[in-house]
Amino acid sequence: MKRKTLVLPAVIGLLTPVLAACGGSDGGDGGGDAIVVGTTDKFTVSKEAPAPLDPAYAYDVGTWNILRHSVQTLMAQPRGEGEPEPDAAESCRFTDSGNERYACTLREGLAFANGDPVTAEDVKFSFDRALEIEADSGVYGLLSTVDLVEAKGEREVIFHLNTPDATLPFKLSTPVASIVNPDNYEKNALRDGIEVDGSGPYTLKAEVSGGELVKIVFTKNPHYKGIFEPKNDKVELRAFDDAEVMGAALESGDIQVMTRSMTPDQINKLANSTGSIDLTETSGLEIRYLGFNTDAESVKTTAVRQAMAQLIDRGRLVSEVYGTQATPLFSLIPAGVTGHSNSFFNTYGEPDRNKAEELLTEAGITTPVKLTLHYTTDHYGAATKQEFEELQKQLNDSGLFDVDIKGIPWATFRPAEMKGEYDVYGMGWFPDFPDADSYTAPFLDEDNMLGSPYNNKDIRKTLIPESRRAADRLNAAEAFNKIQDIVAEDVPVLPLWQGKQYLASRDGITGAEWAINSSAVLQLWELGRGVTG
């Protein structure tokens, strides 16, 4: 027997979760009254990243998923991924026709988890802090259009912008916009370790071993006032070293839910299962790409990057490694997001060795070009190594490149990438919010999250600002199309594929179809316990 549950989001109709498979046996309780969720995400406190869960520093999907449950933002993405709605705020709106002044009123009686009242001054403190610290993760770049935050009385906050920004409501729903208690966070310094305090749906208690987070227990926050209604009193997020061990824990009932990252083989097996585990699938907004240090000697000549774009066979890469779980991507902006175009396909067409050779010859490049492709071993799933072996094979088989590959743990990989230590590197991206701005500005604007030296003045000074002026995002499509065409020509990044999102749950767990969205955002408050059958 198969069962499927379809949920229609408020926007981006392409992104519909599907619940497949069927159960017939009891689910294990795996932790008393807590619903236990497994993940292979790594959360490490290190010299390079001493404050991984500080909202002013955190900037990856794993840490953001923790923060979304324990801290609160003025706005939040609702179930179904529609327009952001007030969460810590009672109301928010632009107060001018030019989208340069945005006012929010806090909910009455809003409090941190310890009972302290949340005031407009706390909101101002939180934003000023993120902007002043300027953490090297680059997350403060999301607030680049904020010029001044004004607190008026106990409950009113006004954002004065330095340029029109219709995407600000989305940005106010991201964890960098979290409201923190000044009693627990210094204004000019990050909060080291893994402690988090806020006014979100849950409180957080973490267990750490050897500098790595082992598990987090989220307990329902009785002081929370917002748009979410937790269906459980407690959730435990448990970290696993690899997907196979995590899968075994799900099979045995030690955990009730399994999230990222599963292997392609695991997903295929669960999709065809008729046992006690259900698989939720949603068309996703995750992308993978190659990034380039455009100042590095080996790839600073545009023709080298163009030749790689001309050679790589995305269709073969996806079919060899991910199968139906991903689709080839020919732009930074994925399909399903307003403004998407197939700019790389329009520029390069099908993979063609002869055209790649012509590009290198015309630029006076001696072949084979020696390169090392760097990837992270423990952040995007076990299939990443196979993906880079396939990329290596494709490039080397052309005879135009001599490519090595090197895998590095995320805790080392990410700081080194930001410092420009890798000429070519593989990264993934989960959007900060479901808008094309989140696939362009973080890569191409000043203070971008890659630390990339690539600087196109038309993109930074004209096209990104122009796109943000459009309150109707359809009207921003022309600017985004121009950005994508420039990226395809200059190749500061090389898009590879767009992936679906998956979550597996034991029979008897309810809400799984809402517990993960297309951006890989976990919404653990949706999980509950039902009747097995």
Salt bridges, closest charged atoms under 4 A:
ASP41 OD1 - ARG260 NH1 2.32
ASP54 OD2 - ARG129 NH2 2.56
GLU90 OE1 - ARG155 NH2 3.12
ASP128 OD2 - LYS124 NZ 3.01
GLU132 OE2 - LYS187 NZ 3.89
GLU150 OE1 - HIS160 NE2 2.77
ASP165 OD2 - LYS171 NZ 2.82
GLU195 OE1 - ARG191 NH2 3.59
ASP197 OD2 - ARG191 NH1 2.72
GLU207 OE1 - LYS215 NZ 3.87
GLU236 OE2 - ARG238 NE 2.88
ASP241 OD1 - LYS42 NZ 3.08
ASP278 OD2 - ARG3 NH2 2.72
GLU281 OE2 - LYS500 NZ 3.66
GLU286 OE2 - ARG288 NH2 2.88
GLU297 OE1 - LYS300 NZ 3.33
GLU357 OE1 - ARG353 NH1 2.86
GLU387 OE1 - ARG288 NH1 3.72
GLU390 OE2 - ARG316 NE 2.88
ASP397 OD2 - LYS393 NZ 2.82
ASP402 OD2 - LYS370 NZ 3.03
GLU417 OE1 - ARG414 NH1 2.49
ASP435 OD2 - ARG473 NE 2.84
ASP437 OD2 - LYS171 NZ 3.87
ASP437 OD1 - ARG468 NE 2.89
ASP445 OD2 - ARG468 NH1 3.96
GLU478 OE2 - LYS482 NZ 3.62
ASP507 OD1 - ARG3 NH2 3.77
GLU526 OE1 - ARG79 NH2 2.67
GLU526 OE1 - LYS231 NZ 3.54
